[in-house]
Amino acid sequence: MSPQKVREVVRQIQGLSALQAKHVLAVIPRKSARAVAKTLDSAIANAENNNGLKAENLIVREALALTAGRLKRMTPKARGSAGPIIKRNSHIKIILSDQ
């Protein structure tokens, strides 16, 4: 989905604790909230398993929705011409820290 749609959700969890951010994402009725929640769960699991940190102490330091590659397609238009269809994608990046 487009980075613009994901950024609206990502901005809401910046600066929150990781568990509080999970609760906020659970009540947002957007498809992008589910994708951000999966990324947050993965970031929490990585912090616990790789660095030995506890989920209660983690804070969402930075959350970004970066632009990824775009799929370019064409759709038929009047008089034999074609119009562009641009399917935008995004990279979701969440950085957690313990303080």
C-alpha positions in Angstrom: 0.0 0.0 0.0 1.1 3.6 -0.5 3.5 5.2 2.0 1.1 8.0 2.5 -1.6 5.7 3.9 0.9 3.9 6.1 2.4 7.2 7.5 -0.9 8.2 8.9 -0.9 5.2 11.2 2.9 5.2 11.9 2.8 8.8 13.2 0.3 7.7 15.9 2.7 5.3 17.6 5.9 7.3 17.7 7.1 7.9 21.2 4.8 5.4 22.8 5.8 2.3 24.7 5.8 -0.8 22.6 2.9 -2.5 24.5 0.9 0.7 24.4 1.5 1.0 20.6 0.2 -2.5 20.2 -3.0 -1.6 21.9 -3.4 1.6 19.8 -2.9 -0.3 16.6 -5.5 -2.9 17.6 -8.3 -0.3 17.6 -7.3 1.5 14.4 -9.7 0.3 11.6 -7.3 0.5 8.7 -5.5 -2.1 6.6 -2.2 -0.4 7.1 -2.6 -0.7 10.9 -2.5 -4.5 10.6 0.7 -4.3 8.6 2.3 -1.9 11.1 1.2 -4.2 14.0 2.9 -7.2 12.4 6.1 -5.2 11.9 5.9 -4.0 15.5 5.5 -7.6 16.8 8.5 -8.6 14.8 10.6 -5.8 16.2 9.6 -6.7 19.8 10.4 -10.4 19.2 13.8 -9.4 17.7 14.6 -7.2 20.7 13.6 -10.0 23.2 15.4 -12.8 21.4 18.5 -11.1 20.0 19.3 -8.5 22.6 17.6 -10.0 25.8 15.4 -6.9 26.4 12.0 -7.0 28.0 8.9 -5.8 26.1 7.7 -3.7 29.0 10.8 -1.5 28.8 10.8 -0.9 25.0 9.8 2.4 23.5 9.1 3.1 19.8 12.0 5.5 19.1 11.4 5.9 15.4 8.7 4.6 13.0 9.0 5.3 9.3 7.1 4.4 6.1 9.6 4.7 3.3 8.8 4.6 -0.4 9.5 1.3 -2.2 9.4 0.4 -5.8 6.3 1.1 -7.9 4.5 -1.2 -10.2 3.6 0.5 -13.4 0.6 -0.8 -15.4 -1.5 0.6 -18.2 -5.3 0.8 -18.6 -7.1 1.3 -21.9 -8.6 4.7 -22.5 -10.6 6.3 -25.3 -9.5 6.3 -28.9 -7.0 3.5 -28.5 -4.8 5.4 -26.0 -3.6 4.1 -22.6 -3.5 5.7 -19.2 -1.0 4.8 -16.4 -1.8 2.9 -13.3 0.9 3.3 -10.6 0.7 0.8 -7.7 2.8 2.3 -4.9 4.5 0.1 -2.2 6.2 1.0 1.1 8.8 -0.2 3.5 7.8 -0.1 7.2 10.7 0.5 9.6 10.3 0.5 13.4 13.2 1.2 15.8 12.8 0.3 19.4 15.0 1.3 22.4 15.0 0.7 26.1 15.0 3.7 28.4 
